[in-house]
Amino acid sequence: MYFSTAQTSLANNAFQQAEKITGKYFRLSPEVMKNHRYDVKTLAYLEDHEVKDGAFAHLCRYHYTKDDRSNQRDSFYFYRICLQDNRILDAINRGHSFIKLNPLLLYIAAHELVHIIRFETREIDFDASREEKEREEDKVHAITSDILQSCISSDLKLILDCFGNRYKIGDLCN
């Protein structure tokens, strides 16, 4: 299952909204938020290694080195948020009476942006051990929940509850 054009548009809107509220939470200006280099791809546009079973989104990091005209090298990390349309749509289909696409996409977007900010500020190493990454997921969920309190609705509250310790709708991983 792949996102339709309308669902892809909803995902883009969710990331725009998440960028604003996440930046505000971390007290980052829009310009600083733009310095976090990332893009978002849906399942139809992912490479094989970017597809991850058991996750709504998979965060990949790429290292780029760019030579400029003065022969100086600029090196940076670039993140790709790989949306797993099939997992997201499956969760919506299974929970159609209570799980809505918009709030789920907003949660996923904010969650992944928190990861990127924490990696970029070296709160955690992208190549941390599996145990550290598991602890990081709990921290990122708590931060994401705090961030989303500014735009809470009953549908979003349900999403946050589902990702709490009592309920899980699959794993989000980086």
C-alpha positions as CSV (number, residue, x, y, z in Angstrom):
1,M,0.0,0.0,0.0
2,Y,1.3,3.4,-0.9
3,F,0.1,6.9,0.0
4,S,-2.3,8.6,-2.4
5,T,-1.5,12.1,-3.7
6,A,-3.9,13.5,-1.0
7,Q,-2.2,11.4,1.7
8,T,1.2,12.5,0.6
9,S,0.0,16.1,0.8
10,L,-1.2,15.5,4.4
11,A,2.2,14.1,5.2
12,N,3.9,17.2,3.8
13,N,1.5,19.5,5.8
14,A,2.2,17.4,9.0
15,F,6.0,18.0,8.6
16,Q,5.5,21.7,8.0
17,Q,3.4,21.9,11.2
18,A,5.8,19.7,13.1
19,E,8.8,21.8,12.1
20,K,7.1,24.9,13.5
21,I,6.0,23.5,16.8
22,T,9.2,21.5,17.3
23,G,11.3,24.5,16.6
24,K,9.3,26.6,19.0
25,Y,9.7,23.9,21.7
26,F,13.5,23.9,21.3
27,R,13.5,27.7,20.9
28,L,15.0,27.4,17.4
29,S,14.3,30.1,14.8
30,P,12.9,29.0,11.5
31,E,16.3,29.7,10.0
32,V,18.0,27.4,12.5
33,M,15.4,24.7,11.8
34,K,16.1,24.9,8.1
35,N,19.8,24.2,8.9
36,H,18.8,20.7,9.9
37,R,19.2,19.0,6.5
38,Y,16.6,16.4,5.9
39,D,14.0,15.3,3.4
40,V,10.9,13.1,3.6
41,K,10.3,10.2,1.2
42,T,7.3,8.0,1.0
43,L,7.5,4.2,0.4
44,A,7.2,4.5,-3.4
45,Y,10.5,6.5,-3.5
46,L,12.6,4.6,-1.0
47,E,15.7,2.5,-1.7
48,D,15.7,-1.1,-0.5
49,H,17.8,-0.2,2.6
50,E,15.4,2.6,3.5
51,V,12.5,0.2,3.9
52,K,12.0,-1.1,7.5
53,D,9.5,-3.6,8.6
54,G,7.9,-2.9,12.0
55,A,8.3,0.9,11.8
56,F,6.1,3.8,10.7
57,A,9.2,5.8,9.8
58,H,12.9,4.9,9.4
59,L,15.5,7.6,9.8
60,C,18.6,7.3,7.6
61,R,21.7,9.5,7.9
62,Y,24.0,10.1,4.9
63,H,27.3,11.9,4.9
64,Y,28.0,14.3,2.1
65,T,31.2,16.1,1.2
66,K,30.8,19.0,-1.2
67,D,33.7,20.7,-3.0
68,D,33.1,24.4,-3.7
69,R,34.7,26.6,-6.3
70,S,37.6,27.6,-4.0
71,N,38.5,23.9,-3.6
72,Q,37.4,23.9,0.0
73,R,35.4,20.9,1.2
74,D,32.2,21.2,3.1
75,S,31.1,18.1,4.9
76,F,27.8,17.5,6.5
77,Y,25.2,15.0,7.5
78,F,21.9,14.8,5.7
79,Y,18.9,12.9,7.1
80,R,16.2,11.1,5.2
81,I,12.9,10.4,7.0
82,C,11.6,7.3,5.2
83,L,7.8,7.0,5.7
84,Q,6.6,3.4,5.6
85,D,3.2,4.1,4.0
86,N,2.2,0.4,4.2
87,R,2.7,0.3,8.0
88,I,1.0,3.7,8.6
89,L,-2.0,2.8,6.3
90,D,-2.3,-0.6,7.9
91,A,-2.5,1.0,11.4
92,I,-5.2,3.4,10.1
93,N,-7.2,0.5,8.5
94,R,-7.0,-1.7,11.6
95,G,-7.9,1.2,14.0
96,H,-10.1,3.0,11.6
97,S,-12.7,3.8,14.3
98,F,-10.1,5.6,16.5
99,I,-6.8,6.1,14.7
100,K,-6.8,9.1,12.2
101,L,-4.2,9.7,9.6
102,N,-3.6,13.5,10.3
103,P,-2.7,13.1,14.0
104,L,-0.6,10.0,13.4
105,L,1.4,11.8,10.7
106,L,1.9,14.8,13.0
107,Y,3.1,12.5,15.8
108,I,5.5,10.7,13.4
109,A,6.8,14.0,12.0
110,A,7.4,15.6,15.4
111,H,9.0,12.4,16.6
112,E,11.5,12.1,13.8
113,L,12.3,15.8,13.9
114,V,13.1,15.5,17.6
115,H,15.5,12.6,16.7
116,I,17.3,14.8,14.1
117,I,17.6,17.7,16.5
118,R,19.0,15.4,19.2
119,F,21.5,13.9,16.8
120,E,22.6,17.2,15.5
121,T,23.0,18.7,19.0
122,R,24.9,15.5,20.0
123,E,22.4,14.6,22.8
124,I,22.9,11.1,21.5
125,D,25.2,9.5,18.9
126,F,23.4,8.3,15.8
127,D,25.6,5.1,16.1
128,A,24.8,4.5,19.7
129,S,24.3,1.0,21.0
130,R,20.9,-0.7,20.6
131,E,20.3,-0.4,24.4
132,E,21.0,3.4,24.2
133,K,18.7,3.8,21.2
134,E,15.9,2.0,23.1
135,R,16.3,4.4,26.0
136,E,16.4,7.2,23.5
137,E,13.0,6.2,22.1
138,D,11.4,6.7,25.5
139,K,13.0,10.1,25.8
140,V,11.9,11.1,22.3
141,H,8.4,9.9,22.9
142,A,8.2,12.0,26.1
143,I,9.6,15.1,24.4
144,T,7.2,14.6,21.4
145,S,4.3,14.3,23.8
146,D,5.3,17.6,25.4
147,I,5.7,19.3,22.0
148,L,2.3,18.1,20.9
149,Q,0.5,19.4,24.0
150,S,0.4,22.8,22.2
151,C,-2.0,21.4,19.6
152,I,-3.7,18.6,21.5
153,S,-7.0,17.2,20.3
154,S,-8.9,14.1,21.3
155,D,-7.6,12.3,18.1
156,L,-4.0,13.4,18.9
157,K,-4.4,12.4,22.6
158,L,-5.4,8.9,21.5
159,I,-2.3,8.7,19.3
160,L,-0.1,9.8,22.3
161,D,-1.8,7.2,24.6
162,C,-1.3,4.5,22.0
163,F,2.4,5.2,22.0
164,G,2.7,5.2,25.8
165,N,4.0,2.3,27.8
166,R,0.7,0.5,28.0
167,Y,-0.1,0.4,24.2
168,K,2.0,0.1,21.1
169,I,1.0,0.3,17.5
170,G,4.3,-1.0,16.0
171,D,7.7,0.4,16.6
172,L,9.2,3.7,15.6
173,C,12.9,3.4,15.2
174,N,15.7,5.3,13.8
